[in-house]
């Protein structure tokens, strides 16, 4: 099974080996800016960035087809996994916070619905019968 949080070469969006597209997918940055950065780093730091690029392209695994399918189906899912890769602890806190907020809102609804507020009960009954 493919790990969603791992780094993969993105062969579908590749120009040369898929390294820049893979970095863009992993970090969530636009692939254009990653490519510009790699070109500038290669110009100013020749030959080390070029060697690193080739080594990454040779060592990294290509992105599994199953991960392409899930990203095309739900862009929100893709964004979630990019956040998780960047800061796993923060993602967990965000999920917990979201669930606490949902739970709080459900409790407020339950209190309103089960309260002994006769005016509210009458209004609900009127809405049901109309």
Rosetta constraint file for C-alpha pairs under 8 A:
AtomPair CA 2 CA 64 HARMONIC 6.66 0.50
AtomPair CA 2 CA 66 HARMONIC 7.85 0.50
AtomPair CA 2 CA 67 HARMONIC 7.61 0.50
AtomPair CA 4 CA 67 HARMONIC 7.23 0.50
AtomPair CA 4 CA 81 HARMONIC 6.82 0.50
AtomPair CA 5 CA 26 HARMONIC 7.93 0.50
AtomPair CA 5 CA 81 HARMONIC 6.70 0.50
AtomPair CA 5 CA 82 HARMONIC 7.70 0.50
AtomPair CA 5 CA 84 HARMONIC 7.21 0.50
AtomPair CA 5 CA 85 HARMONIC 5.32 0.50
AtomPair CA 6 CA 26 HARMONIC 7.75 0.50
AtomPair CA 6 CA 85 HARMONIC 7.75 0.50
AtomPair CA 7 CA 22 HARMONIC 6.78 0.50
AtomPair CA 7 CA 23 HARMONIC 7.46 0.50
AtomPair CA 7 CA 26 HARMONIC 6.09 0.50
AtomPair CA 7 CA 60 HARMONIC 7.39 0.50
AtomPair CA 7 CA 61 HARMONIC 7.86 0.50
AtomPair CA 8 CA 22 HARMONIC 5.58 0.50
AtomPair CA 8 CA 26 HARMONIC 7.85 0.50
AtomPair CA 8 CA 60 HARMONIC 6.09 0.50
AtomPair CA 8 CA 61 HARMONIC 5.39 0.50
AtomPair CA 8 CA 62 HARMONIC 5.21 0.50
AtomPair CA 8 CA 63 HARMONIC 4.77 0.50
AtomPair CA 9 CA 17 HARMONIC 7.42 0.50
AtomPair CA 9 CA 18 HARMONIC 4.93 0.50
AtomPair CA 9 CA 19 HARMONIC 5.38 0.50
AtomPair CA 9 CA 21 HARMONIC 6.95 0.50
AtomPair CA 9 CA 22 HARMONIC 4.56 0.50
AtomPair CA 9 CA 23 HARMONIC 7.84 0.50
AtomPair CA 9 CA 57 HARMONIC 7.20 0.50
AtomPair CA 9 CA 60 HARMONIC 6.35 0.50
AtomPair CA 9 CA 61 HARMONIC 6.08 0.50
AtomPair CA 9 CA 62 HARMONIC 4.52 0.50
AtomPair CA 9 CA 63 HARMONIC 5.52 0.50
AtomPair CA 10 CA 14 HARMONIC 6.01 0.50
AtomPair CA 10 CA 18 HARMONIC 4.83 0.50
AtomPair CA 10 CA 19 HARMONIC 6.89 0.50
AtomPair CA 10 CA 21 HARMONIC 5.36 0.50
AtomPair CA 10 CA 22 HARMONIC 4.65 0.50
AtomPair CA 10 CA 25 HARMONIC 7.62 0.50
AtomPair CA 10 CA 62 HARMONIC 6.34 0.50
AtomPair CA 10 CA 63 HARMONIC 5.64 0.50
AtomPair CA 11 CA 17 HARMONIC 6.97 0.50
AtomPair CA 11 CA 18 HARMONIC 5.02 0.50
AtomPair CA 11 CA 21 HARMONIC 7.77 0.50
AtomPair CA 11 CA 62 HARMONIC 6.67 0.50
AtomPair CA 11 CA 63 HARMONIC 7.12 0.50
AtomPair CA 12 CA 18 HARMONIC 7.79 0.50
AtomPair CA 13 CA 18 HARMONIC 6.78 0.50
AtomPair CA 13 CA 21 HARMONIC 5.94 0.50
AtomPair CA 14 CA 18 HARMONIC 4.07 0.50
AtomPair CA 14 CA 19 HARMONIC 7.39 0.50
AtomPair CA 14 CA 20 HARMONIC 7.48 0.50
AtomPair CA 14 CA 21 HARMONIC 5.83 0.50
AtomPair CA 17 CA 57 HARMONIC 5.90 0.50
AtomPair CA 18 CA 22 HARMONIC 5.88 0.50
AtomPair CA 18 CA 57 HARMONIC 7.17 0.50
AtomPair CA 19 CA 23 HARMONIC 6.15 0.50
AtomPair CA 19 CA 53 HARMONIC 6.94 0.50
AtomPair CA 19 CA 56 HARMONIC 6.91 0.50
AtomPair CA 19 CA 57 HARMONIC 5.82 0.50
AtomPair CA 20 CA 24 HARMONIC 6.09 0.50
AtomPair CA 20 CA 31 HARMONIC 6.43 0.50
AtomPair CA 20 CA 34 HARMONIC 5.95 0.50
AtomPair CA 20 CA 35 HARMONIC 5.88 0.50
AtomPair CA 20 CA 38 HARMONIC 7.82 0.50
AtomPair CA 21 CA 25 HARMONIC 6.08 0.50
AtomPair CA 21 CA 31 HARMONIC 5.62 0.50
AtomPair CA 21 CA 34 HARMONIC 7.91 0.50
AtomPair CA 22 CA 26 HARMONIC 6.03 0.50
AtomPair CA 23 CA 27 HARMONIC 6.03 0.50
AtomPair CA 23 CA 31 HARMONIC 7.80 0.50
AtomPair CA 23 CA 34 HARMONIC 7.41 0.50
AtomPair CA 24 CA 28 HARMONIC 5.44 0.50
AtomPair CA 24 CA 29 HARMONIC 5.00 0.50
AtomPair CA 24 CA 30 HARMONIC 5.87 0.50
AtomPair CA 24 CA 31 HARMONIC 4.97 0.50
AtomPair CA 24 CA 34 HARMONIC 6.46 0.50
AtomPair CA 25 CA 29 HARMONIC 7.17 0.50
AtomPair CA 25 CA 31 HARMONIC 7.80 0.50
AtomPair CA 25 CA 82 HARMONIC 7.46 0.50
AtomPair CA 26 CA 82 HARMONIC 6.16 0.50
AtomPair CA 26 CA 85 HARMONIC 7.17 0.50
AtomPair CA 27 CA 82 HARMONIC 6.26 0.50
AtomPair CA 27 CA 85 HARMONIC 7.64 0.50
AtomPair CA 27 CA 86 HARMONIC 6.76 0.50
AtomPair CA 28 CA 79 HARMONIC 7.59 0.50
AtomPair CA 28 CA 82 HARMONIC 5.93 0.50
AtomPair CA 29 CA 33 HARMONIC 7.30 0.50
AtomPair CA 29 CA 34 HARMONIC 7.25 0.50
AtomPair CA 30 CA 34 HARMONIC 6.70 0.50
AtomPair CA 31 CA 35 HARMONIC 6.16 0.50
AtomPair CA 32 CA 36 HARMONIC 6.20 0.50
AtomPair CA 33 CA 37 HARMONIC 6.06 0.50
AtomPair CA 34 CA 38 HARMONIC 6.19 0.50
AtomPair CA 35 CA 39 HARMONIC 6.17 0.50
AtomPair CA 36 CA 40 HARMONIC 6.14 0.50
AtomPair CA 37 CA 41 HARMONIC 5.96 0.50
AtomPair CA 38 CA 42 HARMONIC 6.02 0.50
AtomPair CA 38 CA 49 HARMONIC 7.23 0.50
AtomPair CA 39 CA 43 HARMONIC 6.20 0.50
AtomPair CA 40 CA 44 HARMONIC 6.13 0.50
AtomPair CA 41 CA 45 HARMONIC 5.43 0.50
AtomPair CA 41 CA 46 HARMONIC 7.44 0.50
AtomPair CA 41 CA 49 HARMONIC 6.23 0.50
AtomPair CA 42 CA 46 HARMONIC 4.96 0.50
AtomPair CA 42 CA 47 HARMONIC 6.63 0.50
AtomPair CA 42 CA 48 HARMONIC 7.36 0.50
AtomPair CA 42 CA 49 HARMONIC 5.25 0.50
AtomPair CA 42 CA 50 HARMONIC 5.90 0.50
AtomPair CA 45 CA 49 HARMONIC 6.48 0.50
AtomPair CA 46 CA 50 HARMONIC 6.81 0.50
AtomPair CA 47 CA 51 HARMONIC 6.20 0.50
AtomPair CA 48 CA 52 HARMONIC 6.13 0.50
AtomPair CA 49 CA 53 HARMONIC 6.02 0.50
AtomPair CA 50 CA 54 HARMONIC 6.26 0.50
AtomPair CA 51 CA 55 HARMONIC 6.14 0.50
AtomPair CA 52 CA 56 HARMONIC 6.08 0.50
AtomPair CA 53 CA 57 HARMONIC 6.14 0.50
AtomPair CA 54 CA 58 HARMONIC 6.09 0.50
AtomPair CA 55 CA 59 HARMONIC 6.01 0.50
AtomPair CA 56 CA 60 HARMONIC 5.61 0.50
AtomPair CA 63 CA 67 HARMONIC 7.03 0.50
AtomPair CA 63 CA 68 HARMONIC 7.74 0.50
AtomPair CA 64 CA 68 HARMONIC 7.11 0.50
AtomPair CA 65 CA 69 HARMONIC 6.61 0.50
AtomPair CA 66 CA 70 HARMONIC 6.62 0.50
AtomPair CA 67 CA 71 HARMONIC 6.33 0.50
AtomPair CA 68 CA 72 HARMONIC 6.30 0.50
AtomPair CA 69 CA 73 HARMONIC 6.33 0.50
AtomPair CA 70 CA 74 HARMONIC 6.31 0.50
AtomPair CA 70 CA 77 HARMONIC 7.69 0.50
AtomPair CA 70 CA 78 HARMONIC 7.84 0.50
AtomPair CA 71 CA 75 HARMONIC 5.72 0.50
AtomPair CA 71 CA 77 HARMONIC 6.72 0.50
AtomPair CA 71 CA 78 HARMONIC 5.37 0.50
AtomPair CA 74 CA 78 HARMONIC 6.73 0.50
AtomPair CA 75 CA 79 HARMONIC 6.30 0.50
AtomPair CA 76 CA 80 HARMONIC 6.19 0.50
AtomPair CA 77 CA 81 HARMONIC 6.35 0.50
AtomPair CA 78 CA 82 HARMONIC 6.28 0.50
AtomPair CA 79 CA 83 HARMONIC 6.31 0.50
AtomPair CA 80 CA 84 HARMONIC 6.19 0.50
AtomPair CA 80 CA 91 HARMONIC 7.93 0.50
AtomPair CA 81 CA 85 HARMONIC 6.13 0.50
AtomPair CA 82 CA 86 HARMONIC 6.30 0.50
AtomPair CA 83 CA 87 HARMONIC 6.07 0.50
AtomPair CA 83 CA 88 HARMONIC 7.26 0.50
AtomPair CA 83 CA 91 HARMONIC 6.51 0.50
AtomPair CA 84 CA 88 HARMONIC 4.52 0.50
AtomPair CA 84 CA 89 HARMONIC 7.88 0.50
AtomPair CA 84 CA 90 HARMONIC 7.75 0.50
AtomPair CA 84 CA 91 HARMONIC 5.51 0.50
AtomPair CA 87 CA 91 HARMONIC 6.40 0.50
AtomPair CA 88 CA 92 HARMONIC 6.37 0.50
AtomPair CA 89 CA 93 HARMONIC 6.34 0.50
AtomPair CA 90 CA 94 HARMONIC 6.15 0.50
AtomPair CA 91 CA 95 HARMONIC 6.25 0.50
AtomPair CA 92 CA 96 HARMONIC 6.18 0.50
AtomPair CA 93 CA 97 HARMONIC 5.99 0.50
AtomPair CA 94 CA 98 HARMONIC 6.10 0.50
AtomPair CA 95 CA 99 HARMONIC 6.25 0.50
AtomPair CA 96 CA 100 HARMONIC 6.12 0.50
AtomPair CA 97 CA 101 HARMONIC 6.14 0.50
AtomPair CA 98 CA 102 HARMONIC 6.24 0.50
AtomPair CA 99 CA 103 HARMONIC 6.02 0.50
AtomPair CA 100 CA 104 HARMONIC 6.07 0.50
AtomPair CA 101 CA 105 HARMONIC 6.25 0.50
AtomPair CA 102 CA 106 HARMONIC 6.16 0.50
AtomPair CA 103 CA 107 HARMONIC 6.18 0.50
AtomPair CA 104 CA 108 HARMONIC 6.33 0.50
AtomPair CA 105 CA 109 HARMONIC 6.26 0.50
AtomPair CA 106 CA 110 HARMONIC 6.09 0.50
AtomPair CA 107 CA 111 HARMONIC 6.10 0.50
AtomPair CA 108 CA 112 HARMONIC 6.24 0.50
AtomPair CA 109 CA 113 HARMONIC 6.06 0.50
AtomPair CA 110 CA 114 HARMONIC 5.89 0.50
AtomPair CA 111 CA 115 HARMONIC 5.64 0.50
AtomPair CA 113 CA 121 HARMONIC 7.95 0.50
AtomPair CA 116 CA 121 HARMONIC 7.87 0.50
AtomPair CA 117 CA 121 HARMONIC 6.35 0.50
AtomPair CA 118 CA 122 HARMONIC 6.05 0.50
AtomPair CA 119 CA 123 HARMONIC 6.25 0.50
AtomPair CA 120 CA 124 HARMONIC 6.22 0.50
AtomPair CA 121 CA 125 HARMONIC 6.21 0.50
AtomPair CA 122 CA 126 HARMONIC 6.15 0.50
AtomPair CA 123 CA 127 HARMONIC 6.23 0.50
AtomPair CA 124 CA 128 HARMONIC 6.26 0.50
AtomPair CA 125 CA 129 HARMONIC 6.30 0.50
AtomPair CA 126 CA 130 HARMONIC 6.22 0.50
